Amino acid sequence: MFLNFLARLPLRVLYVLSDILYVIMRHVWRYRRSIVQNNLRNAFPEQTPGELDAVEERFYRNFCDMFLETMKAGAISREELIERVEFTNIDVLETEAGNNQSVILLVAHQFNWEWLLLAMSIHAPHVIQAIYKPPHLKSFDRFLYAARTRFGAELLPQKRAVAEIRRQRDRLKAIAMLADQSESGVRDDYWTEFMNQTTAFSRNIQRLALMTQYPVYFGQIRKISRGHYSVTGQELARPPYERDSTEVLDAYVRAVEAQIRAWPDSWLWTNRKWKQRGPAKVS
């Protein structure tokens, strides 16, 4: 299988391929380039065209690296992963586990979230249970499933996640979610101001916190250099949570925005995050 072949190539070879892919994606294919440019202009209206172009260039380079690093996730060794993904305060989870406390881990589409899942599977004292939406392409789904579970993580398909979490309520675990993209057409999305735009977020993370009454943490990802990342855990909220509260959502939105503003070239700008139309202004 071609994906398994890519996974076995050394990273130095994959990064040569990434440099070639960058030229194709940005300049030849122009993959979603109009979407990226429009997203960046709306998110950073204070920046000049030259500054936005520089962010766009770095984004496409990081985007291509992310794609090939995801392929490498299928074969990267435990030792190499530990060397390439460092944690600055994993002890906060060790404290929770010592108190037999399960947690919710929220992450954004910040590069490289795939390596973060693998590294958390190695370092975290909890069993990592990641909620995911299976890709439509079955062969790619099989590859990603095998890669993501290599070091002990468990995947919960989105449609069955709630039932599984309830069934395993007494098990010590960390429930991981990528929560910065809202499903299209969901009527009860949470609308808020995000990156200078009125933006929809799924209420599922607030519902999950309410259902479980677990502490909620955010995994802030920073790309240090090519193939090297740093992760910092940030507590967002602790129970008890009230039924009509949006404290988890509000804290998550602010954490994601702060991360994007700090490292704007590492967020997934190709996504049509703002295709839904909501209220003209959210206070």
SULMOQUI-V709029 format. One record per residue. N is the residue number from 0. RES is the residue in one small letter. SS is DSSP state (H for helix, E for strand, C for the rest). PSI is psi in whole degrees, 0 to 359 (none if undefined). D_LAST is the distance of its C-alpha to the last C-alpha in whole Angstrom. Layout:
BEGIN
n=[N N]
res=[RES RES]
ss=[SS SS]
psi=[PSI PSI]
d_last=[D_LAST D_LAST]
END
This chain:
BEGIN
n=[0 1 2 3 4 5 6 7 8 9 10 11 12 13 14 15 16 17 18 19 20 21 22 23 24 25 26 27 28 29 30 31 32 33 34 35 36 37 38 39 40 41 42 43 44 45 46 47 48 49 50 51 52 53 54 55 56 57 58 59 60 61 62 63 64 65 66 67 68 69 70 71 72 73 74 75 76 77 78 79 80 81 82 83 84 85 86 87 88 89 90 91 92 93 94 95 96 97 98 99 100 101 102 103 104 105 106 107 108 109 110 111 112 113 114 115 116 117 118 119 120 121 122 123 124 125 126 127 128 129 130 131 132 133 134 135 136 137 138 139 140 141 142 143 144 145 146 147 148 149 150 151 152 153 154 155 156 157 158 159 160 161 162 163 164 165 166 167 168 169 170 171 172 173 174 175 176 177 178 179 180 181 182 183 184 185 186 187 188 189 190 191 192 193 194 195 196 197 198 199 200 201 202 203 204 205 206 207 208 209 210 211 212 213 214 215 216 217 218 219 220 221 222 223 224 225 226 227 228 229 230 231 232 233 234 235 236 237 238 239 240 241 242 243 244 245 246 247 248 249 250 251 252 253 254 255 256 257 258 259 260 261 262 263 264 265 266 267 268 269 270 271 272 273 274 275 276 277 278 279 280 281 282]
res=[m f l n f l a r l p l r v l y v l s d i l y v i m r h v w r y r r s i v q n n l r n a f p e q t p g e l d a v e e r f y r n f c d m f l e t m k a g a i s r e e l i e r v e f t n i d v l e t e a g n n q s v i l l v a h q f n w e w l l l a m s i h a p h v i q a i y k p p h l k s f d r f l y a a r t r f g a e l l p q k r a v a e i r r q r d r l k a i a m l a d q s e s g v r d d y w t e f m n q t t a f s r n i q r l a l m t q y p v y f g q i r k i s r g h y s v t g q e l a r p p y e r d s t e v l d a y v r a v e a q i r a w p d s w l w t n r k w k q r g p a k v s]
ss=[C H H H H H H C C C H H H H H H H H H H H H H H H H H H C C C C H H H H H H H H H H H C C C C C H H H H H H H H H H H H H H H H H H H H H H H H C C C C C H H H H H H H E E E C C C H H H H H H H H C C C C E E E E E C C E C C H H H H H H H H H H H C C C E E E E E E C C C C C H H H H H H H H H H H C C C C C E E E E H H H H H H H H H H C C C C C E E E E E E C C C C C C C C C C C E E E E E C C E E E E E C C H H H H H H H H H C C E E E E E E E E E E E C C E E E E E E E E E E C C C C C C C C C H H H H H H H H H H H H H H H H C H H H E C C C C C C C C C C C C C C C C]
psi=[136 320 321 326 314 319 331 353 145 151 326 327 318 326 331 316 323 320 322 317 325 313 318 312 318 320 333 297 328 50 111 30 323 325 314 313 318 318 316 318 317 326 328 66 342 349 150 162 322 319 319 322 322 320 317 316 311 323 311 324 315 323 316 320 316 317 313 331 327 321 318 337 338 347 355 140 159 317 317 322 318 323 329 341 112 148 135 337 53 345 338 326 327 323 315 315 323 334 13 39 119 160 166 130 115 138 159 173 63 132 132 104 335 315 328 316 315 316 321 325 330 316 325 143 348 159 127 123 108 126 130 159 113 136 155 325 113 319 321 322 316 319 311 320 314 320 314 336 8 325 24 354 150 138 133 109 138 319 337 3 313 315 319 319 319 320 327 32 325 1 136 122 164 117 116 138 137 115 15 2 127 144 139 134 5 123 327 29 154 120 132 168 127 122 48 18 148 122 144 135 145 142 2 326 325 320 320 316 318 319 317 330 42 151 149 130 154 133 103 122 133 130 115 312 181 118 11 132 153 139 131 128 138 122 128 320 155 148 163 149 137 152 319 9 153 24 323 314 313 316 321 314 316 322 318 316 318 321 317 317 329 321 73 341 4 9 158 81 349 346 141 65 327 29 338 148 123 205 151 324 136 127 none]
d_last=[51 49 46 49 51 48 47 50 50 50 46 48 49 46 44 47 46 42 43 45 42 40 42 42 38 37 39 42 40 36 35 31 31 29 26 26 27 24 21 22 22 18 18 20 20 21 24 27 29 32 29 27 31 32 29 30 34 33 31 33 36 34 33 37 38 35 37 41 40 38 42 43 42 44 47 46 48 46 48 46 43 43 44 41 38 38 36 35 34 35 37 34 34 38 37 35 38 40 39 39 35 34 30 28 27 24 25 23 25 27 30 32 31 34 36 34 35 38 38 36 39 42 40 38 40 38 39 36 35 33 31 31 32 35 36 37 40 43 44 41 40 43 43 40 41 44 42 39 41 44 44 43 39 39 37 35 34 31 32 35 32 31 35 36 34 35 39 39 37 39 40 38 36 33 31 29 27 25 22 20 21 20 22 22 22 21 19 17 16 13 10 8 8 11 14 12 12 10 12 14 15 18 18 21 21 19 22 25 24 24 27 29 28 28 27 25 25 24 27 26 29 30 33 35 38 39 40 39 35 34 32 30 29 25 25 21 22 25 25 25 22 21 21 17 16 14 15 17 15 13 16 17 14 14 18 19 17 19 22 21 21 24 26 25 28 28 25 26 25 27 25 23 20 18 20 18 16 13 10 10 6 4 0]
END
